[in-house]
Amino acid sequence: MPTEAAVLDALSGVRDPELDEPITELKFISYLRIAEDAVNVRLRLPTYFCAPNFAYLMVADAKEALLSVPGVNHARVVLDDNYVSGEINTGMAEGRGFQDTFPGETESEDL
């Protein structure tokens, strides 16, 4: 079973894109639970209106960091108290990227 220290160490590599500080130091992790090979994390950002792209990026990066920890086979990261929490949480649960979670919010690469 992964340790809390290993999980927090992995999450310390996830940075707020605006502040360029680790989410662990910024105290964005409001909940952490390890159960066998699964880790559940809840993130709460300091403002309700954090930009969707930055919020999504931190949630996606946190999930990727958790899955990099030896012994973690399942990771769930939930964003709380953000105006787009519902969209981000649904997109992450369904394995969608930012573009598919927020259609029309990104520029097409087609020229």
MARLO-357288 format. One record per atom (N, C-alpha, C): atom name; x, y, z. Coordinates in pm, 1 decimal, padded with zeros to 6 digits. Layout:
BEGIN
+----+----------+----------+----------+
!  a !       px !       py !       pz !
+----+----------+----------+----------+
! CA !        X !        Y !        Z !
...
+----+----------+----------+----------+
// end
This chain:
BEGIN
+----+----------+----------+----------+
!  a !       px !       py !       pz !
+----+----------+----------+----------+
!  N !  00085.0 ! -00118.6 !  00000.0 !
! CA !  00000.0 !  00000.0 !  00000.0 !
!  C !  00089.0 !  00124.3 !  00000.0 !
!  N !  00055.7 !  00223.0 ! -00082.8 !
! CA !  00135.4 !  00345.8 ! -00086.7 !
!  C !  00124.4 !  00421.9 !  00045.3 !
!  N !  00229.1 !  00492.9 !  00077.9 !
! CA !  00228.6 !  00570.9 !  00201.1 !
!  C !  00181.7 !  00713.6 !  00174.4 !
!  N !  00134.1 !  00778.8 !  00278.2 !
! CA !  00093.2 !  00918.1 !  00265.8 !
!  C !  00212.2 !  01004.9 !  00225.7 !
!  N !  00329.1 !  00973.9 !  00279.2 !
! CA !  00448.8 !  01051.3 !  00244.6 !
!  C !  00479.5 !  01040.7 !  00095.2 !
!  N !  00466.9 !  00921.0 !  00038.0 !
! CA !  00493.9 !  00902.5 ! -00104.7 !
!  C !  00390.9 !  00976.5 ! -00189.5 !
!  N !  00266.0 !  00972.9 ! -00146.6 !
! CA !  00159.1 !  01041.3 ! -00219.7 !
!  C !  00180.6 !  01192.6 ! -00214.5 !
!  N !  00209.0 !  01246.0 ! -00097.2 !
! CA !  00231.2 !  01390.1 ! -00084.4 !
!  C !  00356.5 !  01434.0 ! -00159.5 !
!  N !  00456.8 !  01349.1 ! -00160.9 !
! CA !  00577.8 !  01381.2 ! -00236.6 !
!  C !  00545.5 !  01392.9 ! -00385.7 !
!  N !  00465.6 !  01301.0 ! -00436.6 !
! CA !  00426.3 !  01307.3 ! -00577.8 !
!  C !  00342.7 !  01432.0 ! -00604.5 !
!  N !  00250.4 !  01463.3 ! -00515.1 !
! CA !  00165.8 !  01581.2 ! -00533.7 !
!  C !  00244.5 !  01711.6 ! -00521.6 !
!  N !  00357.6 !  01707.6 ! -00454.4 !
! CA !  00438.5 !  01829.4 ! -00441.8 !
!  C !  00498.0 !  01872.2 ! -00576.2 !
!  N !  00495.3 !  01782.7 ! -00673.9 !
! CA !  00542.4 !  01817.2 ! -00807.5 !
!  C !  00436.9 !  01887.5 ! -00892.8 !
!  N !  00314.2 !  01892.6 ! -00842.5 !
! CA !  00205.8 !  01960.7 ! -00913.8 !
!  C !  00207.3 !  02107.2 ! -00871.4 !
!  N !  00214.0 !  02194.7 ! -00970.2 !
! CA !  00227.6 !  02337.4 ! -00940.6 !
!  C !  00106.8 !  02416.8 ! -00990.2 !
!  N !  00073.6 !  02519.2 ! -00915.1 !
! CA ! -00026.5 !  02614.8 ! -00960.5 !
!  C !  00035.5 !  02689.9 ! -01077.6 !
!  N ! -00028.4 !  02687.6 ! -01196.6 !
! CA !  00033.8 !  02751.2 ! -01313.3 !
!  C !  00049.5 !  02902.4 ! -01301.6 !
!  N ! -00032.8 !  02966.8 ! -01222.8 !
! CA ! -00021.1 !  03112.3 ! -01206.1 !
!  C !  00083.9 !  03149.2 ! -01102.8 !
!  N !  00083.2 !  03079.0 ! -00991.2 !
! CA !  00172.4 !  03112.8 ! -00880.1 !
!  C !  00306.5 !  03041.0 ! -00887.0 !
!  N !  00314.2 !  02934.9 ! -00968.0 !
! CA !  00434.3 !  02852.4 ! -00981.9 !
!  C !  00483.8 !  02800.8 ! -00846.3 !
!  N !  00389.7 !  02756.6 ! -00765.0 !
! CA !  00418.4 !  02697.4 ! -00634.1 !
!  C !  00349.4 !  02561.6 ! -00626.7 !
!  N !  00404.3 !  02467.7 ! -00550.5 !
! CA !  00341.4 !  02335.7 ! -00537.2 !
!  C !  00205.1 !  02344.8 ! -00467.8 !
!  N !  00110.0 !  02264.0 ! -00514.6 !
! CA ! -00022.6 !  02265.0 ! -00453.6 !
!  C ! -00017.9 !  02219.2 ! -00308.7 !
!  N !  00083.3 !  02142.5 ! -00272.4 !
! CA !  00096.0 !  02099.0 ! -00133.3 !
!  C !  00132.8 !  02216.9 ! -00043.2 !
!  N !  00223.8 !  02301.2 ! -00088.4 !
! CA !  00263.7 !  02417.1 ! -00008.8 !
!  C !  00153.7 !  02522.0 ! -00003.5 !
!  N !  00072.8 !  02527.8 ! -00108.6 !
! CA ! -00036.9 !  02624.9 ! -00113.5 !
!  C ! -00159.6 !  02576.9 ! -00036.8 !
!  N ! -00152.5 !  02455.6 !  00016.1 !
! CA ! -00261.7 !  02397.3 !  00096.3 !
!  C ! -00390.0 !  02378.8 !  00014.6 !
!  N ! -00375.9 !  02340.1 ! -00111.8 !
! CA ! -00491.5 !  02316.8 ! -00197.4 !
!  C ! -00552.8 !  02177.9 ! -00174.3 !
!  N ! -00481.9 !  02089.4 ! -00105.9 !
! CA ! -00533.4 !  01954.9 ! -00082.1 !
!  C ! -00619.1 !  01960.3 !  00044.9 !
!  N ! -00748.9 !  01941.8 !  00026.4 !
! CA ! -00840.0 !  01950.7 !  00140.3 !
!  C ! -00875.8 !  01813.6 !  00196.5 !
!  N ! -00844.7 !  01707.9 !  00121.5 !
! CA ! -00879.6 !  01572.4 !  00164.2 !
!  C ! -00785.9 !  01475.5 !  00095.3 !
!  N ! -00738.5 !  01377.0 !  00170.8 !
! CA ! -00652.1 !  01272.7 !  00115.8 !
!  C ! -00684.8 !  01142.5 !  00186.1 !
!  N ! -00715.8 !  01041.2 !  00106.2 !
! CA ! -00744.9 !  00909.7 !  00162.6 !
!  C ! -00678.1 !  00803.9 !  00078.0 !
!  N ! -00608.0 !  00714.4 !  00144.7 !
! CA ! -00541.8 !  00602.0 !  00078.3 !
!  C ! -00609.0 !  00474.5 !  00127.9 !
!  N ! -00654.9 !  00393.5 !  00035.7 !
! CA ! -00717.9 !  00266.0 !  00069.7 !
!  C ! -00662.6 !  00160.1 ! -00025.2 !
!  N ! -00571.0 !  00081.6 !  00027.7 !
! CA ! -00504.9 ! -00021.9 ! -00051.5 !
!  C ! -00433.6 !  00040.7 ! -00170.6 !
!  N ! -00481.5 !  00014.3 ! -00293.6 !
! CA ! -00413.4 !  00067.5 ! -00412.2 !
!  C ! -00485.7 !  00188.1 ! -00472.2 !
!  N ! -00576.9 !  00246.5 ! -00396.9 !
! CA ! -00655.6 !  00360.3 ! -00445.9 !
!  C ! -00630.3 !  00484.1 ! -00360.2 !
!  N ! -00623.1 !  00598.0 ! -00426.7 !
! CA ! -00604.1 !  00725.1 ! -00356.3 !
!  C ! -00713.9 !  00821.1 ! -00402.2 !
!  N ! -00776.1 !  00882.6 ! -00304.4 !
! CA ! -00877.2 !  00985.2 ! -00330.6 !
!  C ! -00828.3 !  01117.2 ! -00274.9 !
!  N ! -00835.3 !  01219.9 ! -00357.8 !
! CA ! -00790.1 !  01353.2 ! -00319.4 !
!  C ! -00898.2 !  01452.7 ! -00357.9 !
!  N ! -00915.4 !  01551.5 ! -00273.6 !
! CA ! -01002.7 !  01664.5 ! -00304.3 !
!  C ! -00917.0 !  01789.5 ! -00303.5 !
!  N ! -00935.1 !  01871.2 ! -00407.2 !
! CA ! -00863.6 !  01998.2 ! -00417.4 !
!  C ! -00962.8 !  02112.4 ! -00397.7 !
!  N ! -00919.8 !  02209.8 ! -00323.1 !
! CA ! -00998.2 !  02332.8 ! -00307.1 !
!  C ! -00903.6 !  02448.3 ! -00335.1 !
!  N ! -00932.4 !  02520.5 ! -00441.9 !
! CA ! -00848.1 !  02632.7 ! -00482.5 !
!  C ! -00889.2 !  02757.5 ! -00405.1 !
!  N ! -00802.0 !  02857.0 ! -00398.8 !
! CA ! -00829.9 !  02972.5 ! -00311.7 !
!  C ! -00941.6 !  03064.1 ! -00360.5 !
!  N ! -00975.2 !  03056.8 ! -00489.0 !
! CA ! -01082.4 !  03141.2 ! -00539.2 !
!  C ! -01182.1 !  03058.0 ! -00617.0 !
!  N ! -01307.5 !  03094.4 ! -00604.8 !
! CA ! -01417.2 !  03028.1 ! -00673.6 !
!  C ! -01405.2 !  03043.9 ! -00824.7 !
!  N ! -01343.9 !  03154.1 ! -00868.2 !
! CA ! -01335.6 !  03183.8 ! -01010.7 !
!  C ! -01199.1 !  03154.2 ! -01072.1 !
!  N ! -01126.1 !  03059.5 ! -01018.7 !
! CA ! -00999.4 !  03020.0 ! -01080.9 !
!  C ! -01028.7 !  02976.5 ! -01225.0 !
!  N ! -00947.8 !  03021.5 ! -01317.0 !
! CA ! -00968.8 !  02993.2 ! -01459.4 !
!  C ! -00984.0 !  02843.5 ! -01484.7 !
!  N ! -01080.8 !  02805.5 ! -01569.3 !
! CA ! -01103.6 !  02663.7 ! -01596.7 !
!  C ! -00979.8 !  02589.8 ! -01646.7 !
!  N ! -00900.6 !  02654.1 ! -01732.5 !
! CA ! -00782.8 !  02584.6 ! -01784.8 !
!  C ! -00681.5 !  02556.7 ! -01673.9 !
!  N ! -00662.0 !  02651.8 ! -01582.5 !
! CA ! -00568.0 !  02630.2 ! -01472.1 !
!  C ! -00621.7 !  02526.2 ! -01373.8 !
!  N ! -00750.0 !  02535.3 ! -01343.0 !
! CA ! -00810.0 !  02438.9 ! -01250.3 !
!  C ! -00803.2 !  02297.8 ! -01308.3 !
!  N ! -00840.9 !  02284.2 ! -01436.1 !
! CA ! -00836.0 !  02153.0 ! -01500.0 !
!  C ! -00693.4 !  02098.0 ! -01499.4 !
!  N ! -00598.8 !  02181.9 ! -01531.9 !
! CA ! -00459.4 !  02139.5 ! -01537.7 !
!  C ! -00411.8 !  02085.5 ! -01402.2 !
!  N ! -00446.2 !  02153.8 ! -01294.2 !
! CA ! -00403.5 !  02106.9 ! -01161.6 !
!  C ! -00469.0 !  01974.2 ! -01125.1 !
!  N ! -00596.9 !  01958.1 ! -01158.2 !
! CA ! -00665.3 !  01831.5 ! -01130.2 !
!  C ! -00603.7 !  01719.1 ! -01213.1 !
!  N ! -00583.0 !  01742.9 ! -01341.9 !
! CA ! -00523.9 !  01640.1 ! -01428.9 !
!  C ! -00381.8 !  01606.0 ! -01386.7 !
!  N ! -00303.2 !  01708.0 ! -01354.2 !
! CA ! -00165.3 !  01683.4 ! -01310.1 !
!  C ! -00162.1 !  01608.1 ! -01177.2 !
!  N ! -00255.5 !  01639.2 ! -01088.0 !
! CA ! -00260.9 !  01568.4 ! -00959.4 !
!  C ! -00293.7 !  01421.0 ! -00981.4 !
!  N ! -00387.8 !  01393.6 ! -01069.5 !
! CA ! -00422.5 !  01253.6 ! -01097.8 !
!  C ! -00303.0 !  01179.7 ! -01157.6 !
!  N ! -00236.7 !  01242.2 ! -01251.7 !
! CA ! -00117.8 !  01180.9 ! -01312.1 !
!  C ! -00008.8 !  01156.8 ! -01207.0 !
!  N !  00010.8 !  01252.2 ! -01118.1 !
! CA !  00111.5 !  01237.0 ! -01011.8 !
!  C !  00076.1 !  01120.5 ! -00920.1 !
!  N ! -00050.2 !  01108.6 ! -00884.8 !
! CA ! -00092.7 !  00998.3 ! -00797.6 !
!  C ! -00068.1 !  00863.4 ! -00863.5 !
!  N ! -00099.2 !  00854.4 ! -00991.9 !
! CA ! -00080.6 !  00727.1 ! -01062.3 !
!  C !  00066.4 !  00691.9 ! -01082.9 !
!  N !  00155.8 !  00788.2 ! -01061.5 !
! CA !  00299.5 !  00760.5 ! -01073.3 !
!  C !  00357.4 !  00699.7 ! -00945.8 !
!  N !  00281.6 !  00700.5 ! -00838.5 !
! CA !  00329.7 !  00646.2 ! -00710.5 !
!  C !  00322.5 !  00494.1 ! -00715.9 !
!  N !  00432.9 !  00427.1 ! -00684.6 !
! CA !  00429.6 !  00280.7 ! -00683.4 !
!  C !  00319.7 !  00228.9 ! -00590.7 !
!  N !  00240.9 !  00135.9 ! -00642.1 !
! CA !  00133.2 !  00077.3 ! -00563.6 !
!  C ! -00001.9 !  00143.8 ! -00583.5 !
!  N ! -00004.7 !  00260.0 ! -00648.7 !
! CA ! -00131.7 !  00327.3 ! -00676.0 !
!  C ! -00181.6 !  00283.1 ! -00813.6 !
!  N ! -00295.5 !  00216.4 ! -00814.9 !
! CA ! -00355.7 !  00171.0 ! -00940.0 !
!  C ! -00482.6 !  00247.5 ! -00974.9 !
!  N ! -00538.4 !  00316.9 ! -00876.0 !
! CA ! -00661.1 !  00393.4 ! -00896.6 !
!  C ! -00644.7 !  00528.4 ! -00827.3 !
!  N ! -00673.5 !  00633.9 ! -00900.1 !
! CA ! -00663.5 !  00768.6 ! -00843.3 !
!  C ! -00787.5 !  00847.5 ! -00881.0 !
!  N ! -00841.8 !  00916.0 ! -00784.7 !
! CA ! -00957.7 !  01002.2 ! -00807.9 !
!  C ! -00926.6 !  01137.7 ! -00747.8 !
!  N ! -00936.2 !  01239.9 ! -00830.4 !
! CA ! -00913.9 !  01377.3 ! -00785.1 !
!  C ! -01041.3 !  01454.8 ! -00814.3 !
!  N ! -01094.5 !  01518.2 ! -00711.5 !
! CA ! -01218.1 !  01594.5 ! -00723.6 !
!  C ! -01188.3 !  01739.8 ! -00688.7 !
!  N ! -01241.0 !  01829.1 ! -00769.1 !
! CA ! -01227.0 !  01972.1 ! -00744.6 !
!  C ! -01352.9 !  02022.3 ! -00675.0 !
!  N ! -01336.3 !  02087.8 ! -00561.9 !
! CA ! -01447.8 !  02143.4 ! -00486.0 !
!  C ! -01453.0 !  02294.4 ! -00499.7 !
!  N ! -01573.7 !  02346.6 ! -00490.4 !
! CA ! -01596.8 !  02490.6 ! -00473.7 !
!  C ! -01535.1 !  02579.0 ! -00581.7 !
!  N ! -01546.0 !  02536.4 ! -00705.9 !
! CA ! -01504.6 !  02619.4 ! -00818.3 !
!  C ! -01625.1 !  02629.2 ! -00910.6 !
!  N ! -01639.7 !  02738.8 ! -00979.4 !
! CA ! -01758.7 !  02756.8 ! -01061.7 !
!  C ! -01769.4 !  02656.9 ! -01176.0 !
!  N ! -01661.7 !  02587.4 ! -01208.5 !
! CA ! -01666.9 !  02482.5 ! -01310.9 !
!  C ! -01630.8 !  02345.3 ! -01253.6 !
!  N ! -01645.9 !  02329.1 ! -01123.3 !
! CA ! -01615.9 !  02199.4 ! -01060.9 !
!  C ! -01692.7 !  02085.3 ! -01126.7 !
!  N ! -01820.1 !  02107.3 ! -01151.0 !
! CA ! -01902.1 !  02001.4 ! -01210.4 !
!  C ! -01849.0 !  01955.1 ! -01344.5 !
!  N ! -01816.9 !  02049.9 ! -01430.7 !
! CA ! -01765.4 !  02015.7 ! -01562.4 !
!  C ! -01630.3 !  01944.5 ! -01552.1 !
!  N ! -01542.4 !  01996.7 ! -01469.0 !
! CA ! -01409.5 !  01936.0 ! -01454.8 !
!  C ! -01420.5 !  01796.5 ! -01395.5 !
!  N ! -01498.2 !  01780.6 ! -01290.0 !
! CA ! -01510.8 !  01649.9 ! -01226.1 !
!  C ! -01573.0 !  01547.0 ! -01319.7 !
!  N ! -01672.8 !  01588.4 ! -01397.4 !
! CA ! -01733.9 !  01497.2 ! -01494.9 !
!  C ! -01634.1 !  01462.1 ! -01605.0 !
!  N ! -01564.9 !  01562.3 ! -01656.9 !
! CA ! -01465.1 !  01537.7 ! -01760.8 !
!  C ! -01355.9 !  01442.2 ! -01715.2 !
!  N ! -01307.1 !  01463.1 ! -01594.0 !
! CA ! -01202.2 !  01375.0 ! -01540.8 !
!  C ! -01255.4 !  01233.3 ! -01520.6 !
!  N ! -01375.5 !  01220.8 ! -01465.9 !
! CA ! -01434.4 !  01088.3 ! -01442.0 !
!  C ! -01455.8 !  01012.0 ! -01571.6 !
!  N ! -01484.0 !  01085.4 ! -01678.4 !
! CA ! -01506.9 !  01022.1 ! -01808.6 !
!  C ! -01380.2 !  01012.6 ! -01892.5 !
!  N ! -01267.2 !  01056.3 ! -01837.6 !
! CA ! -01139.9 !  01045.2 ! -01908.5 !
!  C ! -01125.2 !  01142.1 ! -02024.0 !
!  N ! -01197.7 !  01254.6 ! -02019.6 !
! CA ! -01189.9 !  01352.8 ! -02126.6 !
!  C ! -01080.7 !  01454.8 ! -02098.7 !
!  N ! -01019.5 !  01503.7 ! -02203.8 !
! CA ! -00922.5 !  01611.1 ! -02193.1 !
!  C ! -00993.4 !  01744.3 ! -02180.5 !
!  N ! -00915.1 !  01850.6 ! -02169.4 !
! CA ! -00973.1 !  01984.0 ! -02152.2 !
!  C ! -01061.1 !  02022.4 ! -02270.5 !
!  N ! -01014.0 !  01997.3 ! -02391.1 !
! CA ! -01088.1 !  02036.9 ! -02510.5 !
!  C ! -01224.1 !  01968.2 ! -02517.2 !
!  N ! -01231.2 !  01843.0 ! -02477.3 !
! CA ! -01358.6 !  01771.3 ! -02479.8 !
!  C ! -01446.3 !  01806.1 ! -02359.4 !
!  N ! -01384.3 !  01849.9 ! -02252.1 !
! CA ! -01460.2 !  01891.2 ! -02134.6 !
!  C ! -01521.9 !  02029.0 ! -02155.1 !
!  N ! -01448.4 !  02115.5 ! -02225.2 !
! CA ! -01494.0 !  02252.2 ! -02252.4 !
!  C ! -01491.6 !  02277.3 ! -02403.8 !
!  N ! -01580.5 !  02212.3 ! -02477.8 !
! CA ! -01581.0 !  02231.3 ! -02623.1 !
!  C ! -01606.7 !  02377.5 ! -02658.3 !
!  N ! -01533.3 !  02425.1 ! -02755.0 !
! CA ! -01548.3 !  02563.2 ! -02798.3 !
!  C ! -01464.4 !  02662.4 ! -02719.7 !
!  N ! -01398.2 !  02616.5 ! -02615.6 !
! CA ! -01316.8 !  02706.1 ! -02533.1 !
!  C ! -01170.5 !  02708.6 ! -02576.3 !
!  N ! -01133.7 !  02620.2 ! -02667.8 !
! CA ! -00995.5 !  02616.1 ! -02715.3 !
!  C ! -00995.6 !  02641.9 ! -02865.2 !
!  N ! -00884.8 !  02689.5 ! -02913.0 !
! CA ! -00871.7 !  02713.9 ! -03055.8 !
!  C ! -00839.6 !  02584.4 ! -03126.2 !
!  N ! -00896.6 !  02565.7 ! -03242.1 !
! CA ! -00869.3 !  02447.8 ! -03322.1 !
!  C ! -00730.1 !  02458.5 ! -03380.4 !
!  N ! -00666.8 !  02343.8 ! -03398.5 !
! CA ! -00536.3 !  02343.1 ! -03462.4 !
!  C ! -00549.1 !  02337.9 ! -03613.5 !
!  N ! -00672.1 !  02322.7 ! -03663.5 !
! CA ! -00694.6 !  02321.5 ! -03808.2 !
!  C ! -00673.4 !  02462.5 ! -03863.0 !
!  N ! -00605.1 !  02471.0 ! -03975.0 !
! CA ! -00583.2 !  02602.0 ! -04037.1 !
!  C ! -00666.8 !  02618.7 ! -04160.0 !
+----+----------+----------+----------+
// end
